[in-house]
Structures are given as structure tokens and as C-alpha cells.
Amino acid sequence: MPDQDNGSCDRFSTIPEEDTPVEASIAATVIPYRRDTERAKYLSYMATGFSTKEALHLVKRSGPWLSWCRSDPQFAALEENIPNIRRTVAK
């Protein structure tokens, strides 16, 4: 789908970068990071059903960044707990 700003083709351009989906905002309430950090945003997107690749694109980060984040035991535990966070958000 062409991006409206620069005409490039980007399959992730369906969500405007400045707009956080309501579901991701709700998910952020159960994640113990400041809501404006990339870690919190990434986990929020994951908790609302985005794939790893999509969530990384939305927070403008790469695989090496994710590997670095996963070296933090708290982050790794939260990412592993995403299915439970999804159930919490769905209630």
C-alpha cells in the first residue's frame, strides 16, 4: 500500500506513526515501563496482537535492539508473559 507522505510502498503504513491504537494504550497500563519508552511500546504492540516484525517496525527498532532488550531479565519475562497480558487486556 503506498504511503501517503512519500509514495513508498510499505505494508505497515496502515497505522499512522503518531497514533497509538487504543488497545496498545490499554496494554501499556499493565506493563511496568514508562509508556513513552520503546520497550513499553513494543510490548504493548505485541500484547495487542502485532507480530514481532510489525511491533519492531512501529517502534522504529531492529532485531539487534530486541536482542539487547531480551538480555534484561525483566523485559524477557514480560515478553514471555505476552499471552497472559493479552488475556488481561481482553477482559
C-alpha positions as CSV (number, residue, x, y, z in Angstrom):
1,M,0.0,0.0,0.0
2,P,1.6,3.4,-0.9
3,D,2.5,5.6,1.9
4,Q,0.6,8.9,1.6
5,D,3.5,11.0,2.7
6,N,6.3,9.9,0.4
7,G,4.7,7.5,-2.1
8,S,6.7,4.5,-1.0
9,C,5.3,1.0,-0.6
10,D,5.1,-0.1,3.0
11,R,2.8,-2.8,4.2
12,F,3.0,-1.5,7.8
13,S,1.8,2.0,6.8
14,T,-1.8,1.3,7.8
15,I,-1.3,2.8,11.3
16,P,-0.1,6.4,11.3
17,E,3.1,6.6,13.3
18,E,1.8,9.4,15.6
19,D,-1.3,7.5,16.5
20,T,-1.1,4.7,19.1
21,P,-4.0,2.3,18.8
22,V,-6.4,2.4,21.8
23,E,-5.7,-1.3,22.5
24,A,-1.9,-0.6,22.7
25,S,-2.6,2.2,25.2
26,I,-4.7,-0.1,27.3
27,A,-2.0,-2.8,27.2
28,A,0.6,-0.2,28.3
29,T,-1.2,0.1,31.7
30,V,-0.2,-3.4,32.7
31,I,3.5,-3.1,31.5
32,P,5.9,-1.7,34.2
33,Y,7.8,0.7,32.0
34,R,7.1,4.4,31.3
35,R,4.6,4.4,28.5
36,D,6.7,6.6,26.2
37,T,9.7,4.2,26.1
38,E,10.3,2.0,23.1
39,R,10.3,-1.1,25.3
40,A,6.8,-0.3,26.6
41,K,5.5,0.5,23.1
42,Y,7.0,-2.7,21.7
43,L,5.4,-4.9,24.5
44,S,2.1,-3.0,24.1
45,Y,2.0,-3.7,20.4
46,M,2.9,-7.4,21.0
47,A,0.2,-7.6,23.6
48,T,-2.4,-6.3,21.2
49,G,-1.6,-8.9,18.5
50,F,1.1,-7.4,16.3
51,S,3.9,-9.7,15.2
52,T,7.4,-9.2,16.4
53,K,8.4,-7.7,13.0
54,E,5.4,-5.4,13.0
55,A,6.0,-4.2,16.5
56,L,9.6,-3.5,15.8
57,H,8.7,-1.5,12.7
58,L,6.1,0.5,14.7
59,V,8.7,1.5,17.3
60,K,11.4,2.0,14.6
61,R,13.8,-0.5,16.1
62,S,15.7,-3.5,14.8
63,G,16.5,-7.1,15.7
64,P,19.7,-6.2,17.5
65,W,17.8,-3.8,19.7
66,L,15.4,-6.5,20.6
67,S,18.2,-8.9,21.4
68,W,19.7,-6.3,23.6
69,C,16.4,-5.8,25.4
70,R,16.0,-9.5,25.9
71,S,19.2,-9.5,27.8
72,D,17.3,-7.7,30.6
73,P,15.6,-10.4,32.7
74,Q,12.5,-8.2,33.4
75,F,11.9,-7.5,29.7
76,A,12.4,-11.1,28.8
77,A,9.9,-12.2,31.4
78,L,7.4,-9.7,30.3
79,E,7.8,-10.7,26.6
80,E,7.4,-14.3,27.6
81,N,4.2,-13.3,29.5
82,I,2.6,-11.6,26.5
83,P,-0.2,-14.3,26.2
84,N,-1.3,-13.6,29.7
85,I,-1.1,-9.8,29.1
86,R,-3.3,-10.3,26.1
87,R,-5.9,-12.1,28.2
88,T,-5.8,-9.3,30.8
89,V,-6.3,-6.7,28.1
90,A,-9.1,-8.6,26.5
91,K,-11.2,-8.6,29.7
